[in-house]
Amino acid sequence: MALRQVHRAMSELRRGTPVVLQGGDTALVVAAAETVGARGLADLAGAALAPAALLLAPVRAAAVLQRPVPHAAEEDGIVALRLLPTLLAPEALRSLADPTAERLLPEVPERVAAPPLAQAAIALAKLGRLLPALVAAPASEAAAPRLGLLQVPAAEVLAYPAAAATSLARVAEARVPLEDAPQARIIAFRAADGGIEHLAILVGTPEKTAAEGGAPLVRAHSECFTGDLLGSLRCDCGPQLRGAIRRMAQDPEGGVLLYLAQEGRGIGLVNKLRAYTLQDGGLDTLDANRALGYGADERSFLVAATMLRAVGVERVRLLTNNPDKIEGLSACGIEVLGREAHAFDPNGVNDGYLRTKAERFGHILG
């Protein structure tokens, strides 16, 4: 029930409808700055007990205010800006939230203290793959039922990533011969909230290898619509995906490729496209993600660990260039016996992308 309630709250924000976060004797009505319209703003005003503020990550707030914005530890890395009446309009809010949008601000907001539950509000927007920019105001307990707004405990929002990952269950399985791996099967996993599925591609017989004490090849591959499907030259995801399947087919111990619904290091396809626009303006991958209000990497390794356990594989040889994946899977109880390199030459377009991976993300590219 908790997972379902949070999933519904994400959907409400994506539709432009406010939701009410609850925590102890505190309530906060929030709406996503990029999707809220006139009706949503009216509902938010009807629920609010005080003037609304805009919640932003510090990097985005610094760009809006055009000055550095140091924050105190108790603010959890969230900056609140007072929204004057001229800024409480859908177009102005989108301009405040989205660094790729045209700047249409009649005036610059001033900074105020972040309200309680602000961290949960930002987390909910990220879960919905929205820009982490929320219109927020203190609310009364009676506001949600009076206005027909969904209520969700803030603690359940913060617990959602781990709860969803550990609830993953197998829902479908089929033999799918692949061009580079005729002996392949695909297993679909779905969380208890009914959200988007993750896939495990099993090449050969990795379960048999694991049952006999061996360690099959494993790759945790985040889905990349542009690279995997369209053959984008901006990244190396397509070659990594197909190269991993080829290597597993050639390995006598088989392999498991986890195809994870974590596009753009967990920020989603729409935000990845926004990040590309920022990169075309001069930012690298890491700084573009931060400019959108996201962290450098928003992915969860617990998803991968849960899927591996479900297929009976808990000792692996990890096919990766990313030391964080080794640490992340190990922290989730998967025994990583070794790393096998998985690098591909630059193509003339993704040279800067690969350089950023090595220099700023610590990938081992040789």
Secondary structure as UniProt FT lines:
FT   HELIX           2..14
FT   TURN            15..16
FT   STRAND          19..23
FT   TURN            24..25
FT   STRAND          26..32
FT   TURN            33..35
FT   HELIX           38..47
FT   STRAND          53..56
FT   HELIX           58..65
FT   HELIX           73..75
FT   TURN            76..77
FT   STRAND          79..82
FT   HELIX           85..87
FT   HELIX           90..97
FT   TURN            99..100
FT   STRAND          111..112
FT   TURN            116..117
FT   HELIX           118..127
FT   TURN            128..129
FT   STRAND          134..139
FT   TURN            141..142
FT   HELIX           143..147
FT   STRAND          150..153
FT   HELIX           154..166
FT   STRAND          169..175
FT   TURN            179..180
FT   STRAND          184..190
FT   TURN            192..193
FT   STRAND          198..203
FT   HELIX           206..211
FT   TURN            212..213
FT   STRAND          217..222
FT   HELIX           225..229
FT   HELIX           237..250
FT   TURN            252..253
FT   STRAND          255..260
FT   HELIX           263..266
FT   HELIX           269..280
FT   TURN            281..282
FT   HELIX           285..291
FT   TURN            292..293
FT   HELIX           301..310
FT   TURN            311..312
FT   STRAND          315..319
FT   HELIX           323..331
FT   TURN            332..333
FT   STRAND          335..340
FT   HELIX           351..360
//
